[in-house]
Amino acid sequence: MAVGDSETAGTMGQDDMRRAVVAEIPHLRRYARALLRDATAADDLVQDCLERSLSRLHLFRPGTRLRSWLFAVLHNLFISQARTAQRRRSDSMAEPPDTPVEAAQTVRIEARDMARALQILPAEQRAVVLLIGLEDLSYQEAADVLGVPIGTVMSRLSRGRERLRQLTDGVAQTQLRRVK
């Protein structure tokens, strides 16, 4: 039973709901890893999301997509943790360390460049690009997950895609390299 795709939870029992939540874990992990670029931190975020969503499963509204609801829980936890981390340190968030990767294939190099370009995007644009481009959510579902109007999603997606295009086409290649 694929609650995350089209079926609603109106007629499902608690055990079925829990199984449906477990079936969404790969999608949650992929989104969390794309947001955080750290597998351990992403797994911790997914764990927190699962704990919160399973303890509050009674709050899930029948007639809505489980996947969207879980993404909203995960995204809200991500934002909350990011705010907490930012308050803890006095300086601005540091960029992830620039680790040299010797790719044997062009695809791997392009993937690395895209990951770097995604990290350059503002968090709001990155979240929309990932939800729509990677997780294949509709504009309305992304708006629900992020708690913003659909027009805001469309605007952020347009600006995010354009910025990614610039970054990956070499227009702003100097920004992809770490300046020491």
N, C-alpha and C positions, 0 to 999 in steps of 0.2 A: 504494500500500500504506500503510495508515494504522496504523502501529505505535502511535502515541500513543493511539488510541482503544481498540481491542480486540485486535488482532493482537499476537502476541508475537514476539520476535526470535530464537526458537530455530532457525528454518530460514532466516534471512536471511544474506546475505553482507555483507562490510564495506561495499561500495559502497551496497547497499540501506540499511544502517544509517545511513550518512552522509546519504543522501537523506532518510531518516525524521527525522534530527536537524534537518536544514535546514527540513523542513516544520513543525517545532515552533517556529521562531524567532518568528513573530508572537505566539504564546501567551506565550513567554518575555518578549518585549518588553513586552507589555501588563501582565504581572505585575510586572516590574521597574519600569516607569513608575508603576504604582500604589503600589509600595513607596517609591520614591524621590522622586516628583513632580519629577523633573529628567530631561528627555529625554537629555541628554548623559551624565549619570551612569548612567542606566538602560541606555543602549546600551553603555557601558563594562562594566557588570556582565554584560550578556548576552554580550558578547565574551569576557569572562573565563570565563563558564560554558561557552561553546562550546569554547574552548581546552581547558579542563579535561576536559569530557566526551568530546571527540573523542580526546584523548590517553589517556583511560582507558576507552574504549569496551569494551575486553576485560573490564572489571569489571561491565558490565551483566549482570544475571541474566536469562536466558531465562525466560519465564513471567510476567514483570512488565511493567507499562506503561512504555514509554519516556518518555512525558510526565511521569509521576510521578517517575521517576528524574531527569530533567532539572530539574524544579522543585526537587527535593531538593538537587541540586548548586547551583542558582542561590540558593536560600534559605540554604544553608550559607555560600556566598560572601558574601551580603548580611550575615549575622550576623557573620562574621569581619571584614569590612570595617568594619562599624559599631563593633565592639569596638576595632579598631585606631584608628579615628578618635576614639573617645571617650577612649582612652588618650592621644592626642596633644594634646587640648585639656583644659585644667584645669577649665573651667566646663562645665555640663551642655549637652546638645545644644540649640541655639537652634531656635526654631520657624522654619519657612520664612518668608521675607519676605512681608508682607501686601501683595500687589500689587492695586491697584484694577482691577477688570474691569467694564466697562460692557457688560452683557449685553442683547442686543436681545430675547431670548426667555426665558421663565420656565424652560425646560428648562436653559438654560445657567447660570442663577442657582442652580437646584437642584443641578446637577452640581458647581458651585463649592462650595456649602455642604456637599455630601456629601464632597467631597475634603477640605475643612477638618475636617469631623467625623471622617473616617477618620484624619487626622493626629493628632487628639486622643486616639484610642484607644491603649492600650498596644500596643507592637509585637506581642506575642503574640496579642492579640485581632485586630489589623489583619490579620496574616498569615492567620489562619484565615478571617476574613470574606472576604478576597480570594480565597483558594484555593477556597473552597466557593461563594461567591456570584458571583465574577467568572469564575473559571476552571472552574467546574462539576465540581470533583473530588468524589469521594465522601468520607464521613467517614474511612473507612479509608485512602484515598489521601492525604488531608491529614495524617492521623496518621503515615503512613510518611514523607511529605515533611518534616514537622517533627520527627520522631523522638520523638513523645510518644504516650501511650495514647489510644485512641479516645474514652474518657470525658473526657479533658482537652480534646480537640478540641470535643466537644459542649458542654462547660462554657464554654470560651472563646467559642465561636460564640454561645451563648445570651447571655452577658454582653455581647459585642460588639454583637450586634443590638439588645439592649435599650438600650445606651448610644447607639447611632446613632439609634434611635427618639427618645430623649430630646433629643438634640442637634438633630435635624432637625425635630422638632415644636415647637421653640421653648421647651421646658422649660429648657434650659440655653443659650439664645441668647447670654447675656452671655459665656459662655466662648468662643464663636466669634469674638468681636471682640477684637482686640488691645488690651490695656490698656497705655497709655503712661505 
